[in-house]
């Protein structure tokens, strides 16, 4: 494992990200980095000290187009997963 993706509640991002960075793992977290500037700064410092990459994303999972895409992918996955060819 090279990295972690944090999709947890915002108040946990820094704590979890710091732990990951200290183990040499790159960190990708949803925005905000944390709910306090102090904790956000601590995560940034931990990533720098550990020489790992820290990135923040703005998740779009609630946008209508993204929800339609997920539904389409789920249907396609289910169709492929449950289809079988007679022997």
Phi and psi in degrees as a GROMACS rama.xvg file:
@    title "Ramachandran Plot"
@    xaxis  label "Phi"
@    yaxis  label "Psi"
@TYPE xy
-108.784  -21.5506  UNK-2
-152.393  164.092  UNK-3
-126.143  151.337  UNK-4
-116.576  122.14  UNK-5
-100.327  112.238  UNK-6
-119.779  31.2558  UNK-7
-90.5837  174.335  UNK-8
-55.1867  143.671  UNK-9
-53.2455  -34.705  UNK-10
-70.0187  -7.44382  UNK-11
-105.068  -9.88354  UNK-12
-56.6455  -49.7253  UNK-13
-64.3938  -48.1693  UNK-14
-57.4758  -48.5783  UNK-15
-71.116  -38.6198  UNK-16
-65.7928  -39.3221  UNK-17
-63.1279  -44.5421  UNK-18
-61.0597  -42.3451  UNK-19
-65.119  -45.5911  UNK-20
-60.546  -40.4985  UNK-21
-64.6608  -20.4444  UNK-22
-97.37  10.7815  UNK-23
79.4349  18.7237  UNK-24
-99.1207  135.643  UNK-25
-67.62  152.504  UNK-26
-125.44  125.919  UNK-27
-117.219  117.417  UNK-28
-123.77  149.645  UNK-29
-71.0519  156.236  UNK-30
-77.3161  144.913  UNK-31
-79.5818  161.94  UNK-32
-56.2579  -42.3217  UNK-33
-164.814  176.43  UNK-34
-89.6699  -8.29616  UNK-35
-126.285  147.549  UNK-36
-63.6782  -38.1053  UNK-37
-57.9618  -47.9514  UNK-38
-69.4672  -38.3014  UNK-39
-62.0545  -44.7067  UNK-40
-61.7407  -37.7285  UNK-41
-64.3371  -39.7681  UNK-42
-66.4128  -43.9553  UNK-43
-60.0771  -44.648  UNK-44
-62.8638  -41.6251  UNK-45
-63.6085  -39.921  UNK-46
-65.633  -43.295  UNK-47
-63.3676  -45.9803  UNK-48
-62.0571  -39.6817  UNK-49
-85.1009  -4.7154  UNK-50
58.3443  41.7336  UNK-51
-114.574  160.985  UNK-52
-84.9328  140.222  UNK-53
-123.991  126.062  UNK-54
-133.457  148.794  UNK-55
-121.532  132.623  UNK-56
-116.922  154.557  UNK-57
-102.141  109.709  UNK-58
-74.8866  143.689  UNK-59
-118.758  20.5642  UNK-60
-64.9985  -14.4237  UNK-61
-96.7143  -3.64861  UNK-62
-71.7154  140.951  UNK-63
-54.3028  -43.5901  UNK-64
-64.3534  -37.5196  UNK-65
-69.6272  -38.9197  UNK-66
-63.8543  -40.9934  UNK-67
-63.5835  -41.9558  UNK-68
-60.826  -43.835  UNK-69
-62.97  -42.3546  UNK-70
-60.9199  -43.2118  UNK-71
-61.8279  -46.1897  UNK-72
-63.7667  -40.4667  UNK-73
-61.4729  -43.5615  UNK-74
-64.6439  -43.5949  UNK-75
-64.1538  -40.6768  UNK-76
-65.6559  -43.3834  UNK-77
-63.7458  -41.0804  UNK-78
-64.0214  -42.1299  UNK-79
-72.8823  -36.091  UNK-80
-69.458  -40.004  UNK-81
-96.7891  -6.31019  UNK-82
-77.3073  146.19  UNK-83
-141.764  153.83  UNK-84
-104.255  129.767  UNK-85
-60.0864  143.937  UNK-86
